[in-house]
Structures are given as C-alpha cells and as structure tokens.
Amino acid sequence: MATATAVMLLGIAGCATAPPHTSEKAVQPVQVSNAELLQRAGSAIERGEFGNASQYLQQLEQRKLSNSERIDQLLVATVLALKSEQPDSAEYSLERLQSLRDQATPSQDARISLLRATWYGQRGEHYAAVRERVFIAPVLQGTLANSNHEAIWNQLMAMSEEELNDKSAQNTGTELGQWLELAILTRHSGLSLDDQIAALEQWRSRNPLHPAARQLPGSLAYLSTLAAQRPERVALMLPLSGPLAASGQAIRDGFLAAYYQALEKGQATPELTMLDSQGTESVDQGYAEALMTGAQWIVGPVSKQEVVTLAQRPELAIPTLALNYGDPSPDNEASTPANLYQFGLAPEDEAIQVAEQAWADGHRRALVMIPEGPWGERIFAAFRDHWLALGGELGETRFYTSQSDYNPDIKALLNVDDSASRNRLMRQLLRQSTEFEPRRRQDIDWVFLVAQPQQARQIKPTLAFNFAGDLPVYATSHVYSGQPDPNHDRDLNGIRFCDLPWVLEGGQLYNQVEKNSDSGQGPYLRLYALGVDAYRLLPRLPQLQAFPDNRLDGETGSIQLDAQRRIHRQSECAIFRSGRPALLSQQ
C-alpha cells in the first residue's frame, strides 16, 4: 500500500501545476529513500518480478549515491542479471564493482567474490569459480560458509578429469591444489568404491587442517554408507544364447573382469548368479528365478523390449540396473518404477556431445549425413533438438542408404549440381563458352556424419572431391572400428569423433581383457566396457541419485544420472591423424 501511495503521489506531482497567485506551500512528492528502493528491488527479485526490480534499480542509477550505496545497488543489479540469465549485464555490473572494490566493506567485498564465482559458474568457467570461492572462504561464516563449501565441490565435479589434473599440477602445495587433488581421487575412473575410501583417508591424513578434511563435501561423506549398504548377492540376467549371445557374453566378461580385479585387491565382492535371459519364456520368469536365488540386485536385461516391459511395471521387487533404455517418458520420474535404473551405450548421448563440441569450436550452421531408418532418425532427432537449443542452424539433412557411390548424394547436399546447372544456363544465355569452376554452397561451416568405417572411408574423400575438403567433419563413435587400422583409416584423417575412454585410452584392465579373450574383444569391445562400468556402478547408484550434479568417470565415459534414473555418458573426443585416433585433450 505504501508503494502504491508513493507511486500515486509521484504521478499526481508530475501532472499537476501550482495554481497562480497563491501563498500556500506546494505539496512535494514523497521521496523514497535509497535504502527503501534497494530493499524493494531485492524483494522483487525474490518474488521473480524482474521487471519491477529493474525499474527500482534504474531509479537508483539516476540518483546521487554514496560509494557504499552504489556498491549495494550494483550488487543487487548483478543478482538480477544472474537470475534473469543476462550474463553480459552481470559482467558489466561486476566490472563496475571491481573499480569500487577498494572502497567496499568486508561484507560487500565477500558478496562481490561470491557473485563473481556464480557468474564464472554460469559461463562454464568452473576452475575460475572454484578459485574465487576458495579465496573468499576464510572470511565466510554460518550458512554462507556452508553453501560456499558445497559450491566449491559442485564446481570441481563439473570440471573434466584432464582439467583437474592440469590445474592440480599448477597449484601444488596450496589449499586450492589440495581441493583439486581431492576431486581427482574422487573422479578417477580406475578406482573402485573401496579404492576411493582408502584414497580419501590417505588424503585426510596428509591434509588434516584442510576445510574439506574437517567437513567432507557433497557425496564424499556418503562413501562409507555406500560401502556398508552394497549388495551381497547379484543376479546377472543377460542373453547368453540366441542371436544376442555374443553381446551378452561380452558384457558378462567385462563385468567379471572388474569383479575379479576387485577380488584380487581383497575388496568385498558380491555373490554372483548367472541367468540366461534367452532361456526363459518371459522377463517375468527370469525375474522370478533371480528372486529365488536371493538376489538383492539384478543387472540386465539387455533387450530393449524387455526393458520397456520392466519400465511399464508399477513397481519392481528388487532394484534393477537394465543395460539398455526403454522409451523415455515425457512426464516425470514417477512414470517408471522407483528402483529401475537404465544404462547403455545410447548413440543419442554421442550426438548431443558432438553438437556441444562443434558449438564450442565456433561452428554454427551444419550439414547432416545420417543413415536412413529408425536408428538414424533417433540419432538425428537427438542431435537436431540439442543443436537448435544451443542456437545452431541446420543447412540441410541427407538420409542416405548403404551404397557403393556416395557422390550423387554429396553433390546434392553441397549444391554442386546447382552450381553446374547455373553455368549451363549462363552459357545458353550468352551463347558462348565461359570459364567455369564448380563450387559448393557457402552457407554451412561443418558436417555432422553418422557412418560405419567402411562408409565413412568413402564419404570423407568424396566430400573433398566436391570442394568440401576444408569443411570440418564431426562423427559419432560408429566411424571407428575400435582397432587401429592406419592403412584403411587414412581416408578418415581430420574427422573428429567421440568414443569410450576404454577404446581410446586402453589401460591395464583393457589389456588384461584383450589378452584373456580368445580372439580379442573385436567388434564387441564397447560392450566389455559396459560390463566393467555396470559392476563398478552398482554400489554407486544411490550416490548418483542423491547427488544428481555428481559425475563418475568410468570406462564408458563421464557418467551422470537424470531424474528418470537414466544414465547419461560424456565420452572422450579424438581426431584421426595419420589414420589413428588422437585425443583432442592432448592436442
């Protein structure tokens, strides 16, 4: 009511004029104090009334303010810009605050740092956000200190493993460096739950006075509970016969490789039961058999249709880690059983990651070549939706069939045919020969390709033949067989693609599995990685569910759980050089 009255009085004052020939004193409008305007702006932001908050701040901008009042006004303006997702406005306010920082009170100075950290985090500059928060942490108290403590950890968890290692080497012996060391041992892909608990205790003993040693952040305090609650009996329900037998056996062998590795280290391991999902009449019968064994968890099934069947159940008797995905629900997490988790090698995740990588590399308008059929359409839909959401554009899409000559499709995609047609028309109009060099369309700056190796080996040179050799090509993991073949893969040089760390980096367990397999992992090597991560993930799923911002670095990529308990992966990215994949992170 007071606000409305003040506005009304100001309105009347702006419209009325004093009557002539009067000695009475004119009525002056009520002047709202600077402090009151600041309070109103802050309250409006809390209510989500960003337009009103902006008006109050504009009034303050036009007033003569003390340095302290100007700092408060800019602090509120920064909060408004961050909450309304206007990063440029936030940056402008923060720059003005920086120029006044030597006149700020300790409380104002702390708020400046916290807002700078929030701004860095929104921009994806997670290390800068961590550095700012660690710097200001000693002067914070109470709930502000606790929230900053957790924010440091959340920003560390958002950094890549490569960046963590790089920044840790730059900050050895400092409090910031110790934070980074803690994040590295938590994210390390080769560490089991027991390994991480042991490494955490060693870190705490080396750094007993560190803030994170006194108060474990995020999910770290949860590790001992996870270890105590991990399942003692697990049933693997995999296709060990029939058309999917090779896939099921690869997953099983990967799972067992991680199991025996843990056993060799003296770590607690569950009792395992193997069930052939193809040897039962239905997924319900398989489920009943698992229950009869006393299993506390089921890993499987693999068939998409069986996962769809489980997802349609109102509830499941025991927690289940399905190794495929049912159809995603547009509703919410309540639409699938609360203890059903879905984990697989979804190509949609790779398509999304390719879109993000191309966008980060500065590309904005794409051509798409993708296989014809439901599988290709699924990948295209995931890519298209994410690419457009980022702000990218699609030049044209070509759904191709497997063939021996891709030149007609590529010429049409690049509009080279149109260029030649225009030349013929020009020659007819001029009735004389003209010098002509075919050219491709110029309105696109990269190509998204989904293709198997034998297809890509034809498509990439054909792009160059049609004057598109300078166009960057990005692909999903399907472009790489998984086995180095430089003689044949030289035709793939320059293609960027994302694939599993298991494939691109190898490692001790990879080499062991390769050695123990009769003919190597062959075309099923990615399924071996799925089995390894299924074993290691099993005790960690409650952690990922309780802390949805957390990631675990596994053999299949950086793993995160969404609200529908579907696991998403972010893989490594590489580029073909001399016919071999080279990690982009090492370029």
Wavefront OBJ file of the C-alpha trace (Angstrom):
o trace
v 0.000 0.000 0.000
v 2.837 2.395 0.842
v 4.438 1.697 -2.543
v 1.175 2.305 -4.384
v 0.644 5.543 -2.465
v 4.123 6.749 -3.282
v 3.648 5.982 -6.979
v 0.272 7.719 -6.979
v 1.706 10.807 -5.321
v 4.566 10.907 -7.783
v 2.076 10.632 -10.644
v -0.027 13.482 -9.299
v 3.050 15.621 -8.823
v 4.093 15.036 -12.396
v 0.689 16.084 -13.836
v -0.417 18.976 -11.643
v 0.709 22.611 -11.772
v 0.592 25.063 -8.880
v -2.402 27.490 -9.029
v -1.447 31.112 -9.717
v -1.481 33.864 -7.077
v -1.355 31.591 -4.017
v 0.829 31.879 -0.996
v 0.298 28.297 0.130
v 3.368 25.997 0.015
v 3.192 23.430 -2.864
v 2.764 19.753 -1.893
v 6.038 17.885 -2.503
v 6.110 14.248 -3.628
v 7.172 11.644 -1.096
v 10.855 10.810 -1.690
v 11.545 7.087 -1.293
v 14.916 6.579 0.345
v 17.776 4.825 -1.404
v 17.700 2.055 1.194
v 13.965 1.513 0.606
v 14.435 1.308 -3.160
v 17.213 -1.240 -2.680
v 15.006 -3.284 -0.375
v 12.145 -3.178 -2.873
v 14.448 -4.291 -5.688
v 15.739 -7.202 -3.613
v 12.236 -8.287 -2.625
v 11.057 -8.103 -6.238
v 13.927 -10.370 -7.308
v 12.996 -12.907 -4.628
v 9.419 -12.941 -5.948
v 10.631 -13.334 -9.538
v 9.348 -9.870 -10.507
v 12.423 -8.977 -12.534
v 10.761 -6.114 -14.410
v 9.838 -4.319 -11.183
v 13.305 -4.900 -9.766
v 14.828 -3.370 -12.891
v 12.675 -0.244 -12.532
v 13.759 0.277 -8.928
v 17.401 -0.127 -9.914
v 17.008 2.358 -12.774
v 15.688 4.928 -10.323
v 18.744 4.373 -8.148
v 21.027 4.638 -11.167
v 19.828 8.215 -11.728
v 20.382 9.303 -8.127
v 23.467 10.618 -6.427
v 24.636 7.741 -4.242
v 27.428 7.327 -1.769
v 30.110 4.808 -2.702
v 28.635 2.284 -0.290
v 25.135 2.762 -1.713
v 26.452 2.467 -5.279
v 28.156 -0.807 -4.399
v 24.910 -2.142 -2.891
v 22.987 -1.050 -5.975
v 25.465 -2.828 -8.268
v 25.369 -5.946 -6.100
v 21.596 -6.151 -6.458
v 21.888 -5.408 -10.184
v 24.327 -8.322 -10.540
v 21.959 -10.666 -8.696
v 19.142 -9.599 -11.029
v 21.281 -10.178 -14.140
v 22.367 -13.629 -12.952
v 18.856 -14.737 -12.024
v 17.391 -13.452 -15.282
v 20.200 -15.116 -17.281
v 21.709 -11.935 -18.699
v 25.457 -12.682 -18.495
v 26.527 -9.516 -20.337
v 24.650 -7.319 -17.862
v 26.163 -9.261 -14.986
v 29.648 -8.782 -16.431
v 29.064 -5.018 -16.780
v 27.931 -4.716 -13.149
v 30.847 -6.829 -11.916
v 33.327 -4.642 -13.805
v 31.882 -1.547 -12.155
v 32.048 -3.286 -8.766
v 35.706 -4.143 -9.351
v 36.511 -0.453 -9.846
v 34.891 0.344 -6.480
v 36.257 -2.680 -4.620
v 38.892 -0.821 -2.607
v 36.053 1.202 -1.033
v 33.859 -1.821 -0.222
v 33.217 -3.041 3.304
v 34.384 -6.583 4.156
v 30.800 -7.807 3.798
v 30.403 -6.144 0.396
v 33.770 -7.477 -0.732
v 32.724 -11.037 0.129
v 29.463 -10.626 -1.781
v 31.380 -9.384 -4.831
v 33.550 -12.503 -4.778
v 30.563 -14.832 -4.394
v 28.740 -13.171 -7.277
v 31.852 -13.360 -9.456
v 32.070 -17.071 -8.650
v 28.414 -17.581 -9.578
v 28.970 -15.704 -12.848
v 32.010 -17.854 -13.685
v 29.982 -20.986 -12.961
v 27.150 -19.905 -15.263
v 29.692 -19.332 -18.044
v 31.135 -22.823 -17.570
v 34.426 -21.441 -16.202
v 34.392 -23.875 -13.295
v 38.035 -23.547 -12.291
v 37.743 -19.747 -12.058
v 34.639 -20.198 -9.909
v 36.474 -22.616 -7.590
v 39.465 -20.286 -7.292
v 37.240 -17.337 -6.360
v 35.315 -19.353 -3.765
v 38.432 -20.844 -2.166
v 39.927 -17.347 -1.894
v 36.914 -15.900 -0.085
v 36.085 -18.962 2.064
v 38.147 -17.958 5.182
v 36.051 -14.824 5.828
v 32.646 -16.511 5.471
v 30.621 -17.797 8.402
v 27.490 -19.812 9.132
v 25.174 -20.877 6.331
v 27.055 -18.718 3.826
v 30.260 -20.625 4.588
v 28.496 -23.992 4.300
v 26.858 -23.165 0.991
v 30.163 -21.887 -0.398
v 31.887 -25.088 0.788
v 29.394 -27.219 -1.147
v 29.533 -24.896 -4.174
v 33.310 -25.389 -4.379
v 32.753 -29.128 -4.586
v 29.961 -28.872 -7.158
v 32.158 -26.740 -9.418
v 35.045 -29.199 -9.042
v 32.741 -32.048 -10.038
v 31.781 -30.120 -13.183
v 35.430 -29.936 -14.342
v 36.852 -32.567 -16.670
v 39.409 -35.055 -15.398
v 42.021 -33.542 -17.738
v 41.447 -30.019 -16.421
v 41.580 -31.230 -12.819
v 44.972 -32.846 -13.431
v 46.295 -29.790 -15.264
v 45.219 -27.270 -12.614
v 46.361 -29.518 -9.775
v 49.899 -29.521 -11.211
v 49.783 -25.707 -11.292
v 48.690 -25.375 -7.640
v 50.800 -27.952 -5.806
v 51.064 -27.358 -2.066
v 48.235 -24.814 -1.851
v 44.762 -25.156 -0.363
v 43.317 -24.860 -3.863
v 45.675 -27.587 -5.054
v 44.507 -29.871 -2.243
v 40.896 -29.314 -3.266
v 41.855 -30.335 -6.793
v 43.692 -33.462 -5.541
v 40.582 -34.494 -3.631
v 38.429 -34.069 -6.729
v 40.866 -36.131 -8.817
v 40.809 -39.126 -6.497
v 37.012 -38.962 -6.402
v 36.650 -38.851 -10.185
v 39.423 -41.332 -11.042
v 37.976 -43.888 -13.428
v 40.181 -46.740 -12.240
v 39.204 -46.546 -8.580
v 36.549 -48.786 -7.089
v 34.443 -47.730 -4.112
v 36.950 -49.337 -1.706
v 39.854 -47.700 -3.538
v 38.228 -44.295 -3.168
v 37.523 -44.765 0.532
v 41.162 -45.725 1.129
v 42.449 -42.832 -1.006
v 40.162 -40.412 0.835
v 41.511 -41.468 4.221
v 45.086 -41.063 2.964
v 44.268 -37.589 1.660
v 42.715 -36.590 5.003
v 45.734 -37.826 6.918
v 48.022 -35.726 4.690
v 45.822 -32.618 4.940
v 44.172 -32.731 8.393
v 43.593 -28.962 8.592
v 42.049 -28.582 5.147
v 38.386 -27.416 5.222
v 37.310 -30.492 3.232
v 39.114 -32.791 5.698
v 37.174 -31.295 8.607
v 33.867 -31.289 6.684
v 33.608 -33.764 3.817
v 31.750 -32.082 0.946
v 28.949 -33.441 -1.210
v 28.810 -37.182 -1.683
v 32.177 -37.916 -0.027
v 30.542 -38.222 3.391
v 28.276 -40.829 1.802
v 31.008 -43.269 0.711
v 31.206 -45.298 3.924
v 27.428 -45.666 3.955
v 27.520 -46.880 0.342
v 30.168 -49.447 1.222
v 28.097 -50.755 4.114
v 24.935 -50.991 2.020
v 26.310 -52.527 -1.179
v 24.543 -55.695 -2.331
v 25.856 -59.077 -1.208
v 24.058 -61.117 -3.893
v 23.650 -60.027 -7.507
v 21.972 -61.788 -10.428
v 23.147 -61.112 -13.989
v 20.251 -61.573 -16.412
v 21.951 -61.492 -19.824
v 21.375 -63.107 -23.251
v 23.929 -65.939 -23.156
v 22.359 -67.861 -26.033
v 20.432 -66.977 -29.173
v 21.068 -64.053 -31.545
v 22.340 -61.703 -28.803
v 24.655 -64.269 -27.211
v 27.903 -62.573 -28.321
v 26.740 -59.243 -26.892
v 25.627 -60.795 -23.614
v 28.861 -62.740 -23.239
v 30.944 -59.595 -23.833
v 29.016 -57.713 -21.138
v 29.357 -60.684 -18.792
v 33.114 -60.930 -19.347
v 33.578 -57.207 -18.760
v 31.553 -57.444 -15.556
v 33.621 -60.428 -14.389
v 36.891 -58.684 -15.261
v 36.020 -55.836 -12.870
v 34.767 -58.390 -10.322
v 37.996 -60.411 -10.322
v 40.094 -57.248 -10.218
v 38.290 -56.242 -7.005
v 38.715 -59.773 -5.644
v 42.473 -59.673 -6.276
v 42.686 -56.437 -4.289
v 40.970 -58.068 -1.333
v 37.851 -55.936 -1.684
v 34.354 -57.039 -0.764
v 32.582 -58.622 -3.724
v 29.001 -59.872 -4.104
v 27.932 -63.452 -4.716
v 27.015 -63.737 -8.407
v 24.317 -65.734 -10.187
v 24.283 -66.012 -13.986
v 20.883 -66.231 -15.700
v 20.352 -66.649 -19.436
v 17.521 -64.268 -20.334
v 17.003 -66.237 -23.561
v 16.395 -69.426 -21.608
v 13.190 -68.112 -20.007
v 9.758 -67.645 -21.516
v 9.485 -64.037 -20.349
v 11.283 -61.362 -18.405
v 8.872 -62.066 -15.530
v 10.047 -65.667 -15.332
v 13.651 -64.518 -15.316
v 12.800 -62.088 -12.555
v 11.206 -64.872 -10.519
v 14.336 -67.022 -10.908
v 16.504 -64.133 -9.714
v 14.312 -63.701 -6.660
v 14.608 -67.411 -5.852
v 18.418 -67.059 -5.733
v 18.082 -64.398 -3.056
v 19.479 -61.657 -5.296
v 19.399 -58.141 -3.874
v 20.098 -56.557 -7.279
v 19.566 -57.597 -10.890
v 21.905 -56.487 -13.678
v 20.078 -56.758 -17.027
v 18.161 -57.399 -19.163
v 19.776 -56.205 -22.424
v 16.876 -56.404 -24.884
v 15.144 -53.057 -25.397
v 11.739 -54.718 -25.425
v 12.410 -56.412 -22.065
v 13.495 -53.060 -20.589
v 10.285 -51.491 -21.923
v 8.326 -54.291 -20.211
v 10.025 -53.587 -16.868
v 9.554 -49.844 -17.246
v 5.798 -50.357 -17.592
v 5.551 -52.164 -14.247
v 4.159 -50.092 -11.370
v 6.962 -51.443 -9.169
v 9.807 -53.964 -9.165
v 10.521 -56.447 -6.411
v 14.262 -55.679 -6.297
v 16.469 -52.889 -7.673
v 17.447 -53.430 -11.295
v 20.211 -51.993 -13.465
v 18.922 -52.561 -17.004
v 21.598 -52.499 -19.711
v 19.514 -50.730 -22.315
v 16.909 -47.990 -22.423
v 13.163 -48.109 -22.684
v 11.280 -45.274 -24.308
v 11.891 -42.003 -22.429
v 8.840 -40.639 -20.664
v 7.792 -37.040 -21.301
v 6.304 -36.920 -17.816
v 8.469 -37.370 -14.754
v 10.461 -39.902 -12.765
v 7.274 -41.342 -11.245
v 6.357 -42.877 -14.617
v 8.856 -45.751 -14.196
v 9.467 -47.982 -11.150
v 11.463 -46.172 -8.490
v 14.164 -48.837 -8.399
v 14.698 -49.268 -12.154
v 17.953 -47.765 -13.467
v 18.733 -47.740 -17.194
v 22.277 -47.797 -18.542
v 23.510 -48.403 -22.072
v 25.591 -47.068 -24.922
v 22.934 -44.742 -26.309
v 24.126 -43.092 -29.541
v 21.855 -40.144 -28.680
v 24.321 -39.146 -25.936
v 27.115 -39.058 -28.508
v 25.034 -36.955 -30.911
v 24.411 -34.428 -28.143
v 28.101 -34.338 -27.244
v 29.090 -33.810 -30.886
v 26.678 -30.875 -31.058
v 28.243 -29.347 -27.943
v 31.786 -29.902 -29.213
v 31.040 -28.324 -32.597
v 29.338 -25.369 -30.927
v 32.293 -24.882 -28.551
v 34.604 -24.936 -31.591
v 32.715 -21.980 -33.054
v 30.581 -23.699 -35.698
v 27.029 -22.507 -36.207
v 25.462 -23.998 -39.373
v 25.558 -27.736 -40.062
v 25.038 -30.188 -42.892
v 23.953 -33.649 -41.752
v 24.594 -37.062 -43.330
v 22.886 -39.883 -41.478
v 21.726 -43.426 -42.296
v 18.170 -43.960 -43.430
v 15.879 -45.808 -40.999
v 14.594 -45.631 -37.393
v 18.067 -45.887 -35.828
v 19.408 -42.956 -37.824
v 16.259 -40.943 -37.220
v 16.669 -41.379 -33.451
v 20.226 -40.078 -33.581
v 19.216 -37.201 -35.835
v 16.342 -36.188 -33.543
v 18.652 -36.033 -30.506
v 21.244 -34.035 -32.443
v 18.728 -31.681 -34.060
v 16.936 -30.843 -30.816
v 20.158 -30.128 -28.930
v 21.849 -28.269 -31.787
v 18.861 -25.959 -32.258
v 18.594 -25.433 -28.481
v 22.227 -24.277 -28.456
v 21.353 -21.735 -31.151
v 22.768 -23.600 -34.147
v 21.180 -23.873 -37.578
v 20.690 -26.778 -39.971
v 21.607 -26.205 -43.593
v 20.315 -29.494 -44.985
v 19.974 -33.148 -43.952
v 20.580 -36.183 -46.156
v 19.353 -39.634 -45.060
v 21.485 -41.996 -47.128
v 21.349 -45.725 -47.879
v 24.350 -48.034 -47.927
v 25.789 -47.862 -51.434
v 28.981 -48.035 -53.434
v 28.879 -44.450 -54.726
v 28.023 -41.557 -52.405
v 28.927 -38.873 -54.940
v 25.344 -38.108 -56.096
v 24.137 -37.631 -52.525
v 27.085 -35.458 -51.571
v 26.916 -33.332 -54.738
v 23.245 -32.667 -53.999
v 23.959 -31.954 -50.321
v 26.645 -29.424 -51.233
v 24.622 -27.906 -54.106
v 27.438 -28.602 -56.544
v 24.816 -29.713 -59.106
v 23.082 -26.334 -58.802
v 26.381 -24.605 -59.474
v 26.905 -26.621 -62.677
v 23.291 -26.023 -63.766
v 23.697 -22.271 -63.353
v 26.812 -22.402 -65.535
v 24.971 -24.269 -68.297
v 22.139 -21.747 -68.172
v 24.610 -18.870 -68.346
v 26.313 -20.411 -71.373
v 22.951 -20.754 -73.127
v 22.019 -17.142 -72.403
v 25.390 -15.798 -73.524
v 25.667 -18.322 -76.388
v 29.363 -18.598 -75.761
v 31.719 -20.632 -73.636
v 32.555 -19.329 -70.190
v 35.310 -20.274 -67.814
v 33.755 -22.286 -65.026
v 34.931 -23.953 -61.841
v 32.248 -25.828 -59.854
v 31.818 -24.707 -56.268
v 29.929 -25.887 -53.249
v 27.436 -23.985 -51.143
v 28.996 -21.426 -48.805
v 26.296 -21.146 -46.152
v 27.483 -24.001 -43.902
v 30.593 -24.435 -41.767
v 30.669 -28.096 -40.667
v 29.300 -31.589 -41.318
v 27.731 -33.999 -38.816
v 28.286 -37.549 -40.043
v 26.919 -40.831 -38.733
v 28.544 -43.717 -40.598
v 30.290 -47.036 -40.171
v 34.053 -47.091 -41.005
v 33.615 -48.568 -44.477
v 31.025 -45.916 -45.346
v 32.992 -43.017 -43.835
v 36.111 -44.077 -45.754
v 34.172 -43.338 -48.950
v 32.218 -40.308 -47.742
v 35.151 -38.255 -46.395
v 37.187 -38.327 -49.666
v 34.014 -37.687 -51.667
v 33.407 -34.519 -49.638
v 36.904 -33.363 -50.579
v 36.300 -34.267 -54.221
v 33.255 -31.978 -54.150
v 35.240 -28.949 -52.896
v 34.381 -29.522 -49.205
v 37.790 -30.722 -48.056
v 38.018 -27.648 -45.813
v 34.724 -28.388 -44.007
v 35.277 -29.863 -40.508
v 33.590 -33.252 -40.137
v 32.348 -34.491 -36.745
v 31.097 -38.043 -36.200
v 29.832 -40.474 -33.584
v 31.897 -43.446 -32.390
v 30.489 -45.618 -35.186
v 33.089 -44.107 -37.519
v 35.872 -46.032 -35.692
v 36.145 -49.809 -35.608
v 37.865 -49.656 -32.233
v 41.027 -51.292 -33.574
v 43.883 -49.189 -35.057
v 43.958 -49.642 -38.831
v 46.058 -46.775 -40.214
v 46.265 -48.206 -43.730
v 42.496 -48.044 -44.194
v 41.687 -45.188 -41.812
v 43.916 -42.627 -43.511
v 40.837 -41.720 -45.514
v 39.261 -40.635 -42.209
v 42.005 -38.110 -41.394
v 40.595 -34.906 -39.955
v 37.320 -36.420 -38.725
v 36.583 -35.574 -35.114
v 34.588 -38.115 -33.120
v 33.708 -39.056 -29.549
v 34.245 -42.550 -28.158
v 34.662 -44.503 -24.925
v 37.803 -43.982 -22.794
v 38.048 -47.806 -22.833
v 38.537 -47.635 -26.609
v 40.674 -44.501 -26.896
v 42.869 -44.847 -23.812
v 43.014 -48.581 -23.060
v 44.627 -49.271 -19.694
v 45.628 -52.203 -17.511
v 42.211 -53.837 -17.310
v 41.643 -53.329 -21.040
v 44.925 -55.090 -21.816
v 44.076 -57.905 -19.444
v 40.669 -58.467 -21.049
v 42.188 -58.304 -24.521
v 44.762 -60.917 -23.562
v 42.255 -63.277 -21.939
v 39.765 -63.143 -24.824
v 40.309 -65.950 -27.340
v 40.334 -63.596 -30.332
v 40.473 -60.246 -28.568
v 37.467 -58.060 -27.878
v 36.881 -57.413 -31.564
v 33.665 -55.597 -32.512
v 32.263 -56.095 -29.008
v 34.918 -54.119 -27.125
v 32.481 -51.344 -26.186
v 30.189 -53.912 -24.565
v 33.092 -55.147 -22.439
v 33.394 -51.568 -21.157
v 29.661 -51.521 -20.421
v 30.102 -54.649 -18.295
v 33.037 -53.139 -16.381
v 31.094 -49.988 -15.568
v 27.947 -51.956 -14.662
v 29.938 -53.721 -11.928
v 31.546 -50.545 -10.613
v 28.350 -48.510 -10.811
v 26.166 -50.924 -8.884
v 27.055 -49.713 -5.358
v 27.292 -46.072 -6.521
v 23.786 -45.628 -7.941
v 22.289 -44.362 -4.644
v 25.099 -41.785 -4.550
v 24.353 -40.533 -8.064
v 20.671 -40.399 -7.244
v 21.211 -38.455 -4.002
v 23.657 -36.039 -5.681
v 22.410 -35.556 -9.261
v 25.111 -32.988 -10.105
v 27.850 -35.539 -9.423
v 29.669 -37.422 -12.165
v 31.695 -40.613 -12.088
v 34.426 -41.164 -14.653
v 34.098 -44.691 -15.976
v 35.307 -46.771 -18.873
v 32.263 -45.716 -20.913
v 32.722 -42.001 -20.159
v 31.794 -39.441 -17.537
v 28.565 -40.783 -16.058
v 25.588 -38.901 -14.633
v 22.079 -39.942 -13.567
v 18.969 -37.974 -14.545
v 15.640 -37.642 -12.715
v 14.205 -40.675 -14.512
v 17.202 -42.748 -13.349
v 18.559 -42.976 -16.892
v 22.361 -42.879 -17.043
v 23.975 -40.466 -19.497
v 27.589 -40.523 -20.642
v 30.029 -37.946 -21.899
v 32.832 -39.625 -23.837
v 36.349 -38.668 -24.893
v 36.797 -36.811 -28.173
v 39.510 -37.528 -30.724
v 40.598 -36.697 -34.258
v 42.020 -39.011 -36.926
v 45.654 -38.195 -37.673
v 47.750 -40.466 -39.897
v 44.933 -42.996 -39.742
v 44.937 -43.203 -35.932
v 42.739 -41.557 -33.265
v 44.499 -38.779 -31.315
v 42.830 -37.392 -28.196
v 41.777 -33.761 -28.605
v 42.617 -33.131 -24.951
v 46.260 -33.867 -25.760
v 46.458 -31.681 -28.879
l 1 2 3 4 5 6 7 8 9 10 11 12 13 14 15 16 17 18 19 20 21 22 23 24 25 26 27 28 29 30 31 32 33 34 35 36 37 38 39 40 41 42 43 44 45 46 47 48 49 50 51 52 53 54 55 56 57 58 59 60 61 62 63 64 65 66 67 68 69 70 71 72 73 74 75 76 77 78 79 80 81 82 83 84 85 86 87 88 89 90 91 92 93 94 95 96 97 98 99 100 101 102 103 104 105 106 107 108 109 110 111 112 113 114 115 116 117 118 119 120 121 122 123 124 125 126 127 128 129 130 131 132 133 134 135 136 137 138 139 140 141 142 143 144 145 146 147 148 149 150 151 152 153 154 155 156 157 158 159 160 161 162 163 164 165 166 167 168 169 170 171 172 173 174 175 176 177 178 179 180 181 182 183 184 185 186 187 188 189 190 191 192 193 194 195 196 197 198 199 200 201 202 203 204 205 206 207 208 209 210 211 212 213 214 215 216 217 218 219 220 221 222 223 224 225 226 227 228 229 230 231 232 233 234 235 236 237 238 239 240 241 242 243 244 245 246 247 248 249 250 251 252 253 254 255 256 257 258 259 260 261 262 263 264 265 266 267 268 269 270 271 272 273 274 275 276 277 278 279 280 281 282 283 284 285 286 287 288 289 290 291 292 293 294 295 296 297 298 299 300 301 302 303 304 305 306 307 308 309 310 311 312 313 314 315 316 317 318 319 320 321 322 323 324 325 326 327 328 329 330 331 332 333 334 335 336 337 338 339 340 341 342 343 344 345 346 347 348 349 350 351 352 353 354 355 356 357 358 359 360 361 362 363 364 365 366 367 368 369 370 371 372 373 374 375 376 377 378 379 380 381 382 383 384 385 386 387 388 389 390 391 392 393 394 395 396 397 398 399 400 401 402 403 404 405 406 407 408 409 410 411 412 413 414 415 416 417 418 419 420 421 422 423 424 425 426 427 428 429 430 431 432 433 434 435 436 437 438 439 440 441 442 443 444 445 446 447 448 449 450 451 452 453 454 455 456 457 458 459 460 461 462 463 464 465 466 467 468 469 470 471 472 473 474 475 476 477 478 479 480 481 482 483 484 485 486 487 488 489 490 491 492 493 494 495 496 497 498 499 500 501 502 503 504 505 506 507 508 509 510 511 512 513 514 515 516 517 518 519 520 521 522 523 524 525 526 527 528 529 530 531 532 533 534 535 536 537 538 539 540 541 542 543 544 545 546 547 548 549 550 551 552 553 554 555 556 557 558 559 560 561 562 563 564 565 566 567 568 569 570 571 572 573 574 575 576 577 578 579 580 581 582 583 584 585 586 587
